[in-house]
Amino acid sequence: MNISRVLTLTPALVFGCWLPGASWAQVNSGSDGSDGAFNPTTNIVINMADHPTGIYQYTSVNIPANVTVTFTPNANNTPVIWLVQSNLTISGVVNLSGQTSPAASGGPPTGGLGGPGGGSGGNGGPTPSSGQGYGAGTANLGKDGANASFATLGVTNNNQIPPGLTYGNVYLLPLVGGSGGGGSSSSGGGGGGGAILIAASGAISLNGGVYSQGGSWSGGRWSGAGSGGAVRLVASQIYGSGWINTAGGSYGGGPGGGSGFVRFDSYNNAFTGAVYGQFTFGSQFIIIPASGQLPQLTVTSVGGVPVSASPTGLLSTPDAVLSAQQNNPIPIVVSCANLPLNTLITVSVTPANGLPVSAVGYNSTGTLASSTASVSLNIPRGGGLIYATAATGN
């Protein structure tokens, strides 16, 4: 049995304080202004190739009504991060949505591209592929592709194949996007919605829209829909009557992919518009975490077998190999750093063949700085990908 692992991160609980009175403390976005003012007057596609980190350092941003901003992801597929020295106004539209699989032209259909920071959908054809991302939908030969998940579970498809697993956290630390749906024999999966962080030292006015929806099924044998993405706004004051949409893509004309996260960090949330997605509000003003600030989960052993200190996550070079005589349930030890004790830890396995499985436990041994959790899980025979996530409160 070959077991690999990947690493996922979740934020520590960081509490802001409410300041009484009519004024609010100033939020420092950290922008150096090197990208100048961003004031488009017509629809614009931002090619992120010249910003490999995805970080834009603006003096101000004003997107007027009837102007739409879209993105071409960079080679690293990073989320979009806008740091603004003063105020930011969106009266038009910012769109980071995942794409629907394009129609095939002389070959098997490809999956829809994800928005920046989001996973692409799986390809269709005689050997369809699963989508990309932590909550990606699987491909199942001769059956519909599975829908993707993110903040919420996607829909179980017509062949009773469950969606991908939920992941991420309400703080959007680290900032990640949605996942792609699984491909089918005749169509590709929808791409996952992208991820954006907008932090302003002034106020954020949103009377337009921010879209980060999942891509949808495109026809033929149904493929999986992508999940919605992530939108995080940080400013001393957020107001307006616009909308934010991180809904998942549709599957066969109905709900499909899971929805994404929307997070406001502000002293004064005066926004009266509509939000589609899992929304939370707080005053956690870590914008770009410094090294060592984020909690970390590491799968250190599986069935008593130590996991490689430098995991590849590839079945061709497994990070741990278990004996064929190993019986279920198999204990999995997860080392935690910067995570409060007794946090719920979920260990999940996506096997090369078969359906994903998961089990839960708690990091009940150690300290906030260094703790461990042991989770027992019935792991299917054969190779697979194993990872751990942690859930924290608001």
N, C-alpha and C positions, 0 to 999 in steps of 0.2 A: 504494500500500500504506500503510495507516494503522496506526501502531504506538503504543500507549499503554503506560504503565508504572504499576506500583504499587511501594510500598516495603515491604520486610520487614526485620526487625531480628533479630540474633542476639547472644548475650552474648560478652564477652571471656572468656578463660580466667582465672579468679580462684581461687586456691588457698587453702584454709584450712589451719590447722596443728593437729596432734593434740597435746593437752596430756596429759602422762603423769600417772599417779596416779588416785585414785578419784573425784576431783571434776572438773567441767567448767566451762569459762568460761561466763559468763552471756551469753545472747543477749538483745539489746534489741529488742523488737518495734516500738518507737516509738509504741505506743498511748498516747493521752492520757486514756483512760477515759471519754470524753464520752458514750458510749452505754451506760454502766453495765454491770451484770452481765446476761448472757443465760442464763436458766435456765428454758426452757419446760417445762411439765408435761403438755401435750397437743400433738397434731400442730399445726404452725403453717406458714403460708405467709408468707414475708417479702416484702412489696412493696417493691422497691428504688427506687421513684419518689422517695422522700425522701432517697436517697443517690445523687445523680447520678454520683459518682465510683466507686461500688461499695465504698468503704472504710468499714468499721465499726470503731469504737474501743472495745473492751470492756475491762472490768476483769477479768472471768473468764467462762468459758463452761462450762456443764454440760448436756449433752443426755442425759437418762436413757434407759434401756431402754424400748422400746415407744413412743418419741416420734420422729416423722419431721419433718424440716425441709425445706421446698421453697421455691422462689423464683419471683417474678414479675419478669422483667428490667426495668431502667429504660429510659428513652427512648434512652440512649446504648448500650444493650446491653453494659455493662461486665462484666468478670469480677467475682466476689465476692472481697473481700479482708477477712479478719478479723484485726485486730491486737489482741492480748490481753496485758494487763499482767501476769497471773499464769499460772495453770494452765488448760489446756483439756482437757475430758473429753467424749468421744463414746462413749456406750454405746448410743445409739439410731442413727438414720440421718440423714445429710445427703444430699439427692438433687438433683443438677443435670442430670439426664439430658435429652437431646433427646426430642421427642415423635414418636410415629407420626402420619402424616397422618390427620386426622379424616375420617369418612365424609362424602361430599358431601350437602348438603341444599339442593336447589333450584338447584344451580349446579355448576361444575367444582370438584373437590376441591382444597383448599389444601394446601400443604406443612406438615409438622409443624414446630412452633416449636423453635428451638434453646434449650438451656439458657443461662443468663446468660453472655455472652461467646462463645456458639456461633452458627453460622449456621443459618438455617432451611432446610428442604427446599424444592425447587422445586414449583411448583403443577402439577397435572395438568389434563387437558382437551384440546381440539382443538389448542391451541398451548401445549404444556407448557413449563415454564421450568426452567433449571438451578438447582441449589442455591446457597446463599450460603456464602462462606468461601474461603480460599486453596486448599483441597483439595476443593472442591465437585465433585459428580458432574454431568455434563452431561445435558440433555434431548435426546432424539433422536426426532423425529416418526415415529410408527408403530412405534417400537421401545421396549424397556425403558429406563428411566432408569439412568444410570451410578451406581455406588456412590462414596461419598466416601472420602477418605484423610486421615490426619494423621500420627502417628508411623510408622505402617506403611501399606502400600498396601491399599486395598480390593480386593474380588474383581472380576475381569472378568465382566461380566454375560452372560446367555444369548445376546445378539446380538454377542458378542465386542467390546463397547465397553469400553475400559479405564476404570479408576477415575480420580478426580482425582489430582493430584500430592501427594506428601508435602511437609511443611513443618514449621517450628518447630525447636526444639532441646531437648536434654535438661535444660538449666538452667531452662526455662520463664521465660526473660527475653528478650523481654517475655512476659507471661502472655496466652495466647490459647487459645480453645476449639476444638472440633471444627467440622466443616463439614457442610452438608446434602447429601442425595442428590438426584439429578435426578428430575424428575417424568416421568410417562408419560401416555398418552392417557386413562387411566381412574383414575389414583391419583397422589397427591402423594408427594414424597420424604420420607424421615425427617430430622428435625432433628439437628444436631450436638450432642454433649455440651458442657456448659458448662465454665467454668474457675474454680477457687478456689485462693486462697493463704491458708493459715492459719499465722500466725506468733505464737508465744507466748514471753513472757519467762520463763515457768516451763516445765513439762513438758507434753507432749501425750500423753494416754492415749487409745488407740483400740481399744476392744473391741467397738464397733458397726461401722457401715459407712458409707463415702462412695461414692456412685454418681455417675458422669458418663458414662453410656453413650449411644451413638448411637441415634436413633429408627429403627424398622424399616419394611419394606415393609408396606403395609396392605391388599393384595388387588387384584383386577382384573389388568390388565396390570401386570407387576411394575415398580415404581418403585425408585429407588436408595435404599440405606440410608445413614443418617448415620454419621459417624465418631465415635469416642469422644472425650471431652474431656480436661481437664488437672487434676491435683491436685498441689499443692506444699505440703509441711509443713516448717516451720522452727522449731526449738527446740533447746535444749541437749541434751534427752533426748526420744526418741520411743519409746513402748513400747505393749504390748497385743497381743491376738491376734485382732483384727477383720479387716476386709477393705476393699480399695479396688478399684473396678471401673471401668475406662475402655474397655471393649470396644466395638467398633462394633456397629451395629444389624444385624439379620438380613435376608437377601435370599432370598425364596422358601423360608423355613424353615431356611436354612443360613447360613453366614458371609457377611457383606456388606461393611459399612463397615470401614475400618481402625481400629486401636486408637489410644488416646491416650497421653499421657505421665503418669508418676507420678514425682515427685522428692521425696526427703528431704534436707534440709540440717540436719545435727546432729552434735554431737561424739560422741553415744552413740546408735546405732540398735539398740534392743533389741526392735524390733517383730518378732513371730513369726507374724503373720497372713498372709493371702493377698493378693497384688497381681496384678490383671489389667490389663496394659498394658505399655508400655516403661518399665521402672523403672531409675532410677539413684540412687545415694546419694553424698553428698559433704558438704563443709563450706564452702559458698559462701553467705555471710550477707548479701549485698545483698538487701534485702527489696523496697523500692520504689526503683528506680534514680533517682538525681538526674539532672538535665539534663546531657547530655554524657558520661554514664558508658557508655551502651550503644554498641556498634558500629553502624555505619550503612552501608547499601549504596545506591548511587544509579546508575541507568542513565543515563549522560551522553550517549551517542551510539549511533545505530543506523545501520549502513552509512555512517558518516561524517557523518550528519545529526545535529546537536545536538538533544537532547531538551529540551523546555520546562523551565525552572527551577522552575516551579510546575505540576506535572502534574495533570491532571484525572482521568486514567484512563477517560475517556469517548470512545467512538468518534465521537460527534457533534462533539467538539472535540479532534481528535487532537493528541498531544504531539509527534509527528514524522511527516512524510510522505515516503515514499521514491519515487524515480522508478520508473516501470513497467519501465525498462530495467535496474534493479538485479538482478544475478544472485546466486543462492545459491552458496556459503554467505555469509551476511552477518555481518560483524564487529560485535560489540556490546561497548562499553566500559563497565565497571562501576567506579565510584569507591568506595573503601572507607575508612572511618574507624574507628580503634580496633579493628583486626582484625589478628591476627598474620599475618606474611607467609607465603605458600604455603598459605593456607587454601583448601580446595576450594570453588569458587564454581559454583553451578548457575544458569543462565539458562533460564527457561521461557517459552513462548508458548502462550496459550490463544486460538486463532483464533475468530472469529465463526462460521466454518463449518469443520468438520473436527476432527481429533483434536489434543490437546495435544502439543507437542514440547519437548525440552530438550537442552542440551549443557552440558559442564563445562569449567572452566579454573581457573587459580590466580592470586591477587593477588601476582605475583612481582616487581612493580616498585614501589619506594617504601619507606616505613617503616611501623611499627605505627600511627602516628598518621594517615598518609595514603598510600594505595597504590592501584594500579589493576590490573584484570584485563581481558583481552581474550578473548572467547569467540565462536567462529564457529558459526553456527546456520543450518540450512536452514529458512527461515520460509515458511509457506504464503502464497499470494497472498490479498489482502483484508485487512480490519481485524482487529485482535486485541489482546489484553492481554499485556504482557510484564513480567516481574519477575525479580528475582535473590534468591537465598538463599545462605547460607553454612553449612557444617557444621563444628562443632568437636567436640573430644573430650569425655570425661567430666570 
